[in-house]
């Protein structure tokens, strides 16, 4: 099973998100985690990369973006 995670979303991201994934890996070693976001920022908080794939993104979809238009225009999610 794979779980996709927005590593740049939420409070204290990406630190809190990545730390949570590192904890989850211990309880669920059979799951592969896909972390989306700024690769260099995510790597700072990783303790190991077993069962974790980072998908680097350059653009982001903002909360005020219309979903359909954002998907059509923003092919490479960008973080500010």
ChimeraX attribute file (.defattr): number of C-alpha atoms within 10 A of each C-alpha:
attribute: neighborCount
match mode: 1-to-1
recipient: residues
	/A:1	6
	/A:2	11
	/A:3	11
	/A:4	14
	/A:5	17
	/A:6	15
	/A:7	23
	/A:8	22
	/A:9	15
	/A:10	10
	/A:11	9
	/A:12	9
	/A:13	16
	/A:14	22
	/A:15	17
	/A:16	16
	/A:17	20
	/A:18	23
	/A:19	15
	/A:20	11
	/A:21	19
	/A:22	20
	/A:23	11
	/A:24	13
	/A:25	16
	/A:26	10
	/A:27	9
	/A:28	10
	/A:29	10
	/A:30	11
	/A:31	15
	/A:32	16
	/A:33	21
	/A:34	18
	/A:35	24
	/A:36	19
	/A:37	25
	/A:38	21
	/A:39	16
	/A:40	10
	/A:41	15
	/A:42	21
	/A:43	15
	/A:44	11
	/A:45	15
	/A:46	14
	/A:47	11
	/A:48	9
	/A:49	11
	/A:50	11
	/A:51	14
	/A:52	19
	/A:53	14
	/A:54	19
	/A:55	15
	/A:56	16
	/A:57	17
	/A:58	14
	/A:59	15
	/A:60	18
	/A:61	18
	/A:62	12
	/A:63	7
	/A:64	7
	/A:65	11
	/A:66	10
	/A:67	11
	/A:68	8
	/A:69	10
	/A:70	15
	/A:71	13
	/A:72	8
	/A:73	10
	/A:74	13
	/A:75	13
	/A:76	13
	/A:77	18
	/A:78	15
	/A:79	14
	/A:80	6
